[in-house]
């Protein structure tokens, strides 16, 4: 039976059950990283206790068992995102490395001076800086699509940006700062109409909506395990197999070779071509366990639960007055970015922390978006599967107290 009881779910996350500054912890920074359920923690521990061995290269029992689990995890990820085949799943260190792999192997191979890449003003720096590097090295043209009056991605503007020179649209599926979802299917169809490729940054999306890469028809999709209740240091790059077959390796070394002679190397086919060296094995099996946990959650309940938390928190802040809330109200993840008028975001966050409420403050690795919003940073509260209305109540009380002290 699918999990849909908040008390039971919350009990599965040991890190939440502690005091901070004398208060029960209220963790509202899941957009930065999610907490880990006990099943993930125990699976990683079990790997080191019983399975510790390298994969894909040993002839002994432990190595074979580790390899079987490693490839089972690849299959689990492929099924989770509905990839056509396991070979379309590449394990990386996270979203950042996955995007860098695409920019290096695809960008440096297939893009030339004057080719255009489109990104949105909402992108995390991980989906901005690699394209800046290509702009300098290759002379590509970088274009931005902005937001409409409702705080949604401006699809009408996007239509004017897409041209025969467009070679890649690299877009977030969900803003890490505003929580805004993007219309990925429409974006993909528009990009493919001029034969451009599409990369989806699903770092925030992966714990929100069901991802079906075949339905989206995206060419690449990336996410991090630690945003999905899994370990840090592990991520995924999905790529259509026919595209991966054309790409050169990103890094070289052991495991990704077919044959090495004194003067030449031939490389494995995907995915192994892109997984040089000893992988983050415990991270891979931990990610598999995290997906199994997430699959056990009642998704209808989850959507309603997180929407209720966000709506309640938003309404209470609006009642308070003197608060600026950024982004639209509709079609968004449970992420709430705001500021107290006339107060620096870090001062507010520090006072909230004194009350045991953990939020993020700053530019959230989205400096272009901050400049677009005409602010240096925001306070960001991000709710997740393990938060409840009691957390919202404490969050609101901490904001009110900070406001009373600072204004």
C-alpha positions in Angstrom: 0.0 0.0 0.0 1.3 3.4 -0.9 2.5 5.6 1.9 0.3 8.6 2.6 0.5 9.2 6.4 2.7 12.2 7.3 3.5 10.9 10.8 4.7 7.6 9.4 6.7 9.3 6.7 8.3 11.8 9.0 9.4 9.0 11.4 11.5 7.5 8.5 13.9 10.5 8.5 16.2 10.4 11.6 17.9 13.7 10.9 14.7 15.6 11.4 14.3 14.5 15.0 16.8 16.8 16.7 16.9 20.2 18.3 18.5 23.3 16.9 19.2 26.2 19.2 16.9 24.6 21.7 14.0 24.2 19.3 12.7 21.2 17.4 14.2 21.4 13.9 11.9 22.6 11.2 13.8 21.8 8.0 12.7 24.0 5.0 15.7 23.7 2.7 14.8 20.7 0.7 15.4 22.6 -2.6 19.1 22.6 -1.6 19.1 19.0 -0.5 16.5 16.6 0.8 16.8 14.6 4.0 17.6 10.9 3.7 15.2 8.1 4.9 16.6 5.4 7.1 16.3 2.9 4.3 18.9 4.8 2.2 21.2 5.3 5.2 21.1 1.6 6.0 21.6 0.5 2.4 24.8 2.6 2.1 26.0 1.2 5.5 25.3 -2.4 4.2 27.3 -1.8 1.1 30.4 -1.0 3.2 29.7 -3.8 5.6 29.1 -6.6 3.2 29.5 -5.6 -0.5 32.6 -3.4 -0.6 34.2 -4.2 -3.9 34.9 -2.6 -7.3 32.5 -3.3 -10.1 32.8 -4.4 -13.8 36.3 -5.7 -13.3 36.7 -8.3 -10.6 36.4 -12.1 -11.1 35.4 -12.8 -7.5 32.0 -13.1 -5.8 31.9 -9.7 -4.1 32.8 -7.9 -7.3 30.1 -9.8 -9.2 27.5 -9.1 -6.6 28.4 -5.4 -6.5 28.2 -5.3 -10.3 24.8 -6.9 -10.3 23.6 -4.3 -7.8 25.2 -1.5 -9.8 23.5 -2.5 -13.0 20.2 -3.2 -11.2 20.4 0.5 -10.1 20.9 1.6 -13.7 17.8 -0.4 -14.6 15.9 1.1 -11.8 16.7 4.6 -12.9 15.8 3.8 -16.5 12.4 2.5 -15.4 11.9 5.5 -13.1 12.3 8.0 -16.0 11.0 5.6 -18.7 14.1 5.5 -20.8 14.0 3.2 -23.8 17.0 1.2 -22.6 19.4 1.0 -19.6 22.3 2.2 -21.8 20.7 5.6 -21.9 21.5 6.1 -18.2 24.9 7.5 -17.3 26.0 7.9 -13.7 27.7 11.2 -12.8 28.5 13.2 -9.7 25.4 15.2 -10.0 23.4 17.6 -12.2 26.4 19.9 -12.5 28.7 17.2 -13.9 25.9 15.9 -16.2 25.5 19.3 -17.8 29.2 19.7 -18.1 29.4 16.4 -19.8 26.9 17.5 -22.4 28.6 20.9 -22.9 32.0 19.2 -23.3 31.1 16.2 -25.4 28.1 17.5 -27.4 29.0 21.2 -27.4 32.6 21.0 -28.3 31.9 18.4 -31.0 28.9 19.7 -32.7 28.6 23.4 -32.1 30.4 26.1 -34.0 30.8 29.9 -34.2 27.4 31.6 -34.5 25.3 28.6 -33.4 22.7 29.5 -30.8 21.8 28.1 -27.3 18.7 29.2 -25.5 18.3 29.1 -21.8 15.9 30.7 -19.4 16.5 33.6 -16.9 15.6 31.1 -14.1 18.5 28.7 -14.7 20.8 27.6 -11.9 24.4 28.6 -12.5 25.1 25.0 -13.4 23.0 25.5 -16.5 24.6 28.9 -17.3 28.3 28.8 -16.7 29.1 25.9 -19.1 27.5 27.8 -21.9 29.4 30.9 -21.0 32.6 28.8 -21.4 31.4 27.6 -24.9 30.6 31.2 -25.8 34.2 32.1 -25.1 35.8 29.1 -26.7 33.5 28.4 -29.6 31.8 31.7 -30.3 28.3 30.4 -29.7 25.4 32.9 -29.1 23.6 32.6 -25.8 19.9 33.8 -25.7 17.6 34.1 -22.7 13.9 33.6 -22.5 12.3 35.6 -19.7 9.1 35.5 -17.6 5.6 36.7 -18.5 3.4 38.8 -16.2 2.2 35.7 -14.3 5.7 34.6 -13.4 5.7 31.8 -16.0 8.2 31.2 -18.7 7.3 33.4 -21.7 6.5 30.9 -24.4 5.5 33.6 -26.8 9.0 35.2 -26.5 10.6 31.8 -26.9 8.9 31.3 -30.2 10.6 34.5 -31.4 14.0 33.3 -30.2 14.0 29.9 -31.9 15.6 30.1 -35.3 17.4 27.7 -37.7 20.6 28.7 -35.9 19.3 27.3 -32.6 21.1 24.1 -31.8 20.3 23.6 -28.2 17.6 24.6 -25.7 18.8 23.9 -22.2 16.0 24.5 -19.7 15.0 23.9 -16.2 11.9 21.8 -15.5 11.3 23.6 -12.2 13.0 26.7 -10.9 15.0 26.2 -7.8 14.3 29.8 -6.7 10.7 30.4 -7.7 9.4 26.8 -7.9 7.9 27.6 -11.3 7.3 24.6 -13.6 8.0 24.9 -17.3 6.0 23.5 -20.2 8.6 21.0 -21.3 6.6 19.3 -24.0 5.8 22.6 -25.7 9.4 23.7 -25.4 10.7 20.4 -26.8 8.3 20.5 -29.8 9.3 24.0 -30.6 13.1 23.2 -30.4 12.7 20.1 -32.5 10.9 22.1 -35.2 14.3 23.5 -36.1 16.2 20.3 -35.3 17.6 21.7 -32.1 18.4 19.4 -29.2 16.8 19.8 -25.7 18.4 19.4 -22.4 16.2 19.3 -19.3 17.6 20.2 -15.9 15.3 18.1 -13.7 17.2 18.6 -10.4 14.1 20.2 -8.7 11.5 18.4 -11.0 12.6 14.9 -10.1 11.0 14.9 -6.6 7.8 16.7 -7.9 6.4 15.3 -11.1 6.5 11.9 -12.8 9.3 12.1 -15.4 8.8 10.3 -18.7 11.6 11.0 -21.1 9.9 9.3 -24.0 6.8 11.4 -23.6 8.8 14.6 -23.2 11.0 13.5 -26.2 13.9 15.5 -24.7 17.4 14.6 -25.9 19.1 14.9 -22.5 17.8 15.0 -19.0 19.9 15.5 -15.8 19.3 15.2 -12.0 21.0 14.7 -8.7 20.4 11.9 -6.2 20.5 14.2 -3.2 17.5 16.1 -4.4 15.6 12.8 -4.4 16.2 11.6 -0.8 19.4 9.9 -2.0 23.1 10.4 -1.3 25.2 13.4 -2.4 27.8 13.0 -5.1 25.7 10.9 -7.4 23.7 12.0 -10.4 22.2 10.9 -13.7 22.5 12.0 -17.3 19.9 10.5 -19.6 20.6 10.8 -23.3 19.0 9.4 -26.3 21.1 6.4 -27.3 21.6 7.5 -30.9 23.0 10.8 -29.7 25.2 9.2 -27.0 26.7 6.9 -29.7 28.0 10.0 -31.5 29.6 11.7 -28.5 33.3 11.4 -27.5 34.2 10.6 -23.9 34.1 13.4 -21.3 36.9 11.8 -19.1 39.3 9.0 -19.8 40.7 6.2 -17.8 39.8 2.7 -16.6 36.4 1.1 -17.3 35.6 3.2 -20.3 38.0 1.6 -22.7 37.6 -1.3 -25.1 41.3 -1.7 -25.9 44.5 0.2 -25.2 47.7 -0.3 -27.1 51.0 1.6 -26.8 49.8 4.3 -29.2 46.0 4.2 -29.3 42.8 3.6 -27.4 39.3 2.5 -28.5 36.4 3.3 -26.3 33.4 1.3 -25.0 29.9 2.1 -26.2 27.6 4.1 -24.0 27.0 4.2 -21.1 30.4 2.9 -20.0 32.2 5.3 -22.4 31.2 8.1 -20.0 31.9 6.4 -16.7 35.7 6.5 -16.4 37.4 5.2 -13.2 35.9 3.6 -10.1 32.3 4.9 -9.8 30.5 6.2 -6.7 29.2 2.7 -6.1 27.6 3.3 -2.7 26.0 6.4 -4.1 24.5 4.4 -7.0 22.9 1.8 -4.7 21.8 4.5 -2.4 20.1 6.3 -5.3 18.4 3.0 -6.2 17.0 2.7 -2.7 15.9 6.3 -2.7 13.9 5.7 -5.9 12.4 2.6 -4.4 11.4 4.8 -1.4 10.0 7.6 -3.5 8.0 5.0 -5.6 6.3 3.8 -2.4 4.8 7.2 -1.8 1.2 7.9 -2.9 1.8 10.6 -5.5 -1.8 12.0 -5.5 -1.5 12.4 -1.7 2.0 14.0 -2.1 0.8 16.6 -4.6 -2.1 17.6 -2.5 0.0 17.6 0.7 2.7 19.8 -0.6 0.3 22.1 -2.4 -1.5 22.6 0.9 1.7 23.4 2.8 2.7 26.0 0.1 -0.7 27.6 -0.1 -1.0 27.9 3.7 2.4 29.4 4.1 1.8 31.8 1.2 -1.5 33.0 2.5 -0.1 33.6 6.0 2.8 35.7 4.7 0.5 37.7 2.6 -1.7 38.5 5.7 1.4 39.7 7.5 2.1 42.5 5.1 5.5 44.1 4.4 6.6 41.0 2.5 7.5 40.7 -1.1 6.8 37.2 -2.6 8.6 36.4 -5.8 7.2 34.3 -8.7 3.7 33.3 -9.7 1.1 31.5 -7.5 0.1 28.8 -9.9 1.8 25.8 -11.4 4.7 25.6 -9.1 6.6 23.3 -6.7 6.4 23.9 -2.9 9.1 26.6 -3.0 8.4 30.1 -1.5 10.9 32.9 -2.1 10.3 36.2 -0.3 11.8 39.2 1.4 10.9 41.5 4.2 10.7 45.0 2.7 13.9 46.9 3.6 15.6 44.0 5.4 18.5 42.0 4.1 17.6 38.4 3.5 20.5 36.9 5.5 19.5 38.8 8.6 16.0 37.3 8.5 17.3 33.8 7.9 19.7 34.1 10.8 16.9 35.0 13.2 14.8 32.2 11.8 17.6 29.8 12.5 17.8 30.9 16.1 14.2 29.5 16.3 15.2 26.2 14.8 13.8 27.0 11.3 16.2 26.1 8.5 15.7 28.2 5.3 18.1 29.3 2.6 19.0 32.9 2.0 21.0 34.5 -0.8 20.9 34.3 -4.6 20.4 30.5 -4.7 23.0 30.2 -7.5 20.7 32.2 -9.8 22.3 35.6 -9.9 20.9 36.5 -13.4 17.4 35.9 -12.0 18.1 38.0 -9.0 19.2 40.9 -11.2 16.1 40.4 -13.3 13.9 40.5 -10.1 15.8 43.6 -8.9 17.1 42.1 -5.7 20.4 40.8 -4.3 18.8 37.7 -2.9 15.7 36.2 -1.2 14.8 34.0 1.7 13.7 30.6 0.4 11.5 28.1 2.2 11.2 24.8 0.4 8.8 22.2 1.7 8.9 18.5 1.1 7.4 15.1 1.8 8.2 15.1 5.5 6.9 18.6 6.4 3.5 19.2 7.9 1.2 22.1 8.9 3.0 22.3 12.3 6.2 23.1 10.4 4.3 25.8 8.5 3.0 27.3 11.7 6.5 27.5 13.2 7.8 28.9 9.9 5.2 31.7 9.9 5.9 32.4 13.6 9.6 32.7 12.9 9.1 35.2 10.1 6.8 37.3 12.3 9.3 37.3 15.1 12.1 38.3 12.7 9.8 41.1 11.3 9.0 42.4 14.8 12.7 42.5 15.7 14.0 44.0 12.4 11.3 46.5 11.5 
